Amino acid sequence: MDLLQNNKSGQQIQGNLSKDFWSSRMLLLYCFTMPYVSAFAFTGTLSIPLFIAVFLFCLMGFGIVSTAKLPAGFLGFDLVILALFLFLVVFTFLTNGWGNARALNHTIAYISTFLLFYVGIKYAFFNNNQRQFIFITVLRFITYACIISAVYANVEFILTNVFDMDVNEYIPRALETEQVYDPIVVGLFIRARGFATESGHFTFMMELFSPLSVYYMYFSGMCNWRSYSKIFIVLAIFFSFVFAASSASFVIVPLAILIAAAVHFKKVVVYLRRYPGKFAIGATVSAVLLLIFNYFLSLSTLILLSVTDKLDSGSLDDRQERIDFFFEKYSRLDPARKIAGVGPAGFDILGFDESKNILSLYYSITFEVGLLGLLLLGSFLLYILWHTFKIKQAIGFFLLVSVISGILHYNFISNFWYPWFWFIAAFGIFCNKKLLNG
């Protein structure tokens, strides 16, 4: 009846056509499509999340111009850090990489990544007046994306290894690292990689999304799915990690949980005392299911083999050689370049073999934009951690697991142009400053 009074229907239609309506809907679509940075992508750069992020960034520009103001709480120290970081990137490109096409591409990648995947997304959060709606709906869509990715990884692994059917042949995929990716573990099975370019990148995304999915299903109070559905989803997420066989994740996830539990120790103890029955039932069911699956699939052996294979395959030796190469070349740089860096795509600028580049964001940043760039990146990550620490509600624990996992995993990959971590960072700051403690 309310829709028929006071012309509220007309007001609603007008509101639905507003930029805020489209901003929130595109933000939800962005959540849902974030896993597809390789699968269904046009190239290794052009993907569905990128196009949506461009749209949201344009809405941000229109909103700032039309209102001549910024949303409350949007402008923070994080944006100052990013401005300085991007200025340093452009400066080192102009002084060291001018005329180098690869350096130009890396410069554009730095600028577009942080402006589109962090600044534009943060604005979409802070400019939305329906805070609680956007909070819970974002969690729901993140959970949808996580479920689809986990189920696909399980199906991919089973079809490939049991039925000798490569389901990836039927999904368009950007050929970003196809030539160097080796999915075989100890010569026994082919790892799942979901919708990402390779297994380690897939588990990186799952490390960021799965804690929030668990929070939404069990702790948000807004998920009315049946218990057996939630158990199935948790098992699908767990097995997606196992079948991806990323050794880094087997260490990172438990470590992140332990650190988050230590930070929220009192709250964890209070929860266990308040709901001992739930904890006992959950632990018992999990243990029984793991024992059953371990009996038929030998999960412990699968995990152990993946870890020992990583240790014996020469991967660690190769990584150490890259680190030694980095320090050898970095130590010979003049003081100015040690501080400000060689420039984006520094290995190419100096004519070094790209195969010697370290697959770590922190080493890459140090070489390309120097110790100053590493300091700025570290300050930005500390800013995110600080705001995550300050969240007193239950989601603070799960966000902390996600953020810590992302920070730790960047020691093993250098693909900063993925949108996943920067989205979690913007979402965490929104939760602390605008929604929960604001």
N, C-alpha and C positions, 0 to 999 in steps of 0.2 A: 504493500500500500504506500510505503514511503516514496516509491519511485513515481507515484502519481500525484504527489503533493509538491507545491512550491516550485514546480518546474525543475525538480531535482534530476529528472532524466536528461533534460537538456544540459544541465550543469555537468552531469556525469559524462555525457558524450563529448562535451567540450574538453573535460579533463582528460578523457581517453585519447584525445587527439593532440594533447600537449606534449612538449618535449620530455617532460618528466615521465609520462606514460611510456613513450618509446625508449627512453633511457633505461628504465627498469626492466622492460621486456627484452631489450637487446642485451642487457647485463645477464639476465637469466639464460638467454640463448648462448651467450658467450661461455657461461659455466658449463652448459651441456656439450658444447663443441670443443672445449679445450683439449680433450685427449687427442684430437685429430690434427696433430701438427705434421704427421707424416702420411698416415692413411687418409685418403680422400683429399690430399693437398694437391695443389696445382704444380708447385715446384717445391724444392727444399726450403724456400722462403715464403712463397705465397700460399697461405692456408686459410681455412674458414675462420679460425679465431682472429687472424690478422685483419681480415676485412671487417669483422664485427668491431674490433678494437679501433680501427680507423673511423668507423661510423660513430662510436662513442666519443672519440676524441674530437670529431667535428661538432658533435652536440655540446661538448664542453666549451669549445671555442665560441659557438653561437650563444651559449648561456652566459658566458663571461662578458661578451660584447653587449648583449641585450640588457643585462642587469647591472653591468659595470661594478660587480662585486663578486667576491668568492664566498662559498658556503662557510658557515661557522666551523672552525676547527680544521678546515682543509689545509691551510697554509701552516706548515710545520718545519721543524729543523731538517726533516728528511728531504724536503724539496730543495732546501738550501744546499744540502750535501750533493744531491743529484745534479743541481745546476753547476756546482763547482766541478764535479766529476765530468760532466759532459763538456764543459769549457776546456778542461784538461785534455779530453779526447780530441776535440777539434784543434786545439793548439798544437798538440803533438803531430796530428795529421798534417797541418799546414807547414810545420817546421821540418818534418822528417819524411812524410809519406806523400807529399804533393806530387801528382803525376803518376802515382802507383794505383792501378785500378783496384787491386785487392784491398789496399789500404782504404780507399774510398768506400768500398763495400762494407768493410768492418766498421768504419766510422758511422755510416748510415745505420748499420745494425745496432750499434750502441745507442744512438739517438732515438731511433724508432722503438727499440725495446723498452727503454725506460719511460719514454713519453707515452707510448700507446698502452703498454702492458702494466704500467704502474700509475703514472700520473692521471691518465684518462680514466682508468678503472677506479682509482681513489676518488676522483671527482664524482663519478657516477654513484658511488656509495654515499658520499657526504652531501650530495645535492638532492638526495631522495628524502621526501618528507615522511614516507611510510617506513620508518626505521624497522619496526618489529616485523612487518611484512617482508621487507627485503632480506632481513636477517634469516628468517626461517625458510623462506623460499629459495634463497641462495644455497642454504644447507641441503635442502631437498634436491635441488638440481645437481649439486656436487655429488650427492649420493647416487642419483640416477647415473651420472657419468661414470662414477666409480664402479657401480654394479655392472654396467654394460662392458666396461673395460675388463673387469675381473672375469666375468662369465666368458667373454670372447677369448681371453688368455687360456682359460681352462679348456674350452672347446678346441682351440688351436693346438694345444699341447697333445690332447688325446687323439684328435684326428690325424695329426702329423706322425706321432710315435706309435700309435696302435693300428691305425688303418692306412698309414702311408699316404695320407691325403693332405696336401699343402693348401689350406684354406686361404692363405695369403695371395694365392694366384688370382683369386676372385675379387680382391680389394685393391683399387688403385692406390699406389703408394709412391711418395716422392723418393727418388733414388739418391738419398743424402749420403749414406755410408754403406750402401749395399756391397761395394767392391771389397771392403775390408772386414765386414761383419762375419764372424764365425759363430754360428749358433749351436755347434755340437759340443757337448760336455763329455769328457773322457771316452769319446767314441761310442757312447751308449744311447744318448737321446738328444733330441733337438729342443733347445730351450724355447719357451714362449716369449714373445716380445710385444704382445698386444697390438695397439695401434701406433706404437712408437717405432723408431728406426732400429732399435736394438733393445735387448733385455734390460740392461742397466738403466737406460733412459725410461723404460716403461716402469720399472720399480721406483725410480725417482719420483714419477708422478704419483704412483700409488702410495708412497710414503707421505706425500703431502695431502692427498685426498682421503685416504682410508680412515685416519683418526677422526676427521670431521664427520665421516659417514657413520662411524660407530657412535659418536656423540649424538647425531641426529636420531638414530634408531633407538638408542637406549637411555639417553639422558636429557634430551631436549623437552620431553613431555608432549611433543607435537606429532609423533609418529605412531599411528594406530595399526601398523602392520601386525600380522599374526606372528607369534613367537617362532613357529617353524620357518616362516619366511625370513626372519631376521637371522636365525641360525644358518640357514642355507646361504644367505648373503655373506655372513662372516666367514663361513667355510670357503666360499668362492674367492673372497679376498685373500684369505690365508694361502690357499693353493695357488693363487696367481703369483704370489711371491715365491713359493716353492718351485713351481714349474718354470718360472723365469730364471731361477738358479743364479741370481745375482749375489755374489759373495759379499759385496759391500752392504747390501740391504740386510743380510743375516747378522751383521754386526751393528749397523747404524740404528735399525729399528729398536732392538732391545736396549741399546745405549741411550737412545732418546727417551724411551719410556722410563728408564731408571732415573735419568736426570730430572725429567718432569715430575716423577713421583717424589724425588728428594725435595724439589722446590715446593710441591704441594703436599708435603708429608702429613701435616696435621689434617688437611681435608681428606686425604686418602684414609687415614686412620678413623676419622669421624664417619666416613661413608661405610667402612667395613664394620664398625660397631653398630651403625644404624641399620644396615641391611646384611647381617651375617648370613641369613638364609639364601638371599639372592647370590651372594658371592660363592657360597658353598655349592649351590645347585649349578651355577655357571661353570665353576672350576671342575666339578665332577663330570658334567656333560661334556665339557671340552676335552678332559682327560680320556674319557671313554671313547669319544669319537676319534681322537688322535690315535689311540691304541688300535682301534679297529682299522682305520685307514693305514696305519703303519704296518699292520699285519699283512694286509693285501698289497700295499704299494711300497712298503719299506721306505717311509718318508725320511727316517733318520739317515738311512744309507744314501738316499738321493741328495740330501743336504750335505752330508759329509763328503760325498764324491764331488759335488760342485765346488766345495771349498778347497779340497785337496787338489782338484784339477787346476784351480786357479793358482795354487802355490807351486805346482809342479810343471805347469805349462810354459813357463818362461815369461809369463805376464808380469810378474813382480820384477824379474830381471830387466825386462824391457822398460818398465816404469822407472827403475832405478837408473838405467842408462840415460833416459830422458832427463831425469833430475840432475844427474851429473853433467850432462850436456848443457842444461840451463845454467847451472852455477858457473861452469867454465866460461860460457859466453857472457853471462851477466857480469862476472867479476872483471871482465876486460873492458866494459863500457866506461866512458868518462863519467865523472860525478854528476853532471847535468842530466845525462840519460839515465843514470841509476835512479835519480830522484823523479824525473818527469817521464821516463820511459822512452822507448824507441818509436812508438807510434802504433796505431792499429795495424794488425797484420805485420807485426815487427819482424817475424821470421822471414817473411817474404821481402820486406824492405831491405834487410841485411843480406839477403841471398842465401839463407840457411835452408837446409832440407826440412820441409814441413813435417816429414815423418818423425822428426826429433822433437816436435812440439809436445809439451806435457799436457796430458788430458786432465787438467785441473784448472778451475777458474782462477784460483789465487795465484798460481804461478804465471798464468797467461796475463792476468791483470798487471802483475809486477813487471813483466817484461814489456808490455805494450804501453802502460801509462805510469810505470815506475812505483817507487815506494810511496809517493804521494797519492797515486791512484789507489794503491792497496789500502792506505790509511783511510781514504774517503769511503771506499767500499766497506771496510771494516766498521767505520763509524755508522754507515747506513744500516748494516746488519745489527749492530749493537742497539741502534735506535728501535729497530723492529723487535728485537729481543726484550728490550726494556718495556715497551708497551704491551708485549705479550705477558711478561711477568706480572704486570699490574692488573691484569684481568682476574678478578676475585671469584667469578662465577665458575661453574663446572667446565664450561667450554675452554677456559684458560688452560686447563691441563692438556686438552686435546690439541689446541692450537700450538701450545709449546712443543708437543711431540712433533707436530708438522714442521714448525719453524726450525727446530734443532736438527731434524732429519735433513731438511733442505740444505742448511748450512754445512752439515757434515758431508753430504753427498757431493757438494760442489768441489770437494777435494779430489773427486774421482771423475768428474766431467767438467767440461768448459763451455757447454752449450748454454750461455746466458740468454739466448734469444728464445728459449722456451717460455711460455707465459705463466707456467704453473706457480713457481715460487713467488713471483711478483704479485700475483693475484692473492695468494695466501697472506702476503705481507700487507697489502692494502686492506684486506678483509680484517686482519687482526687489529690494525690501527683504528679502523672504523668501529670495531667492537669495543675497544677501550675508550676512545675519545668521544664517540658519538652515540653509542647505543647503551652500553652497560654501566660505564662509570662516568658518563658525561652529564 
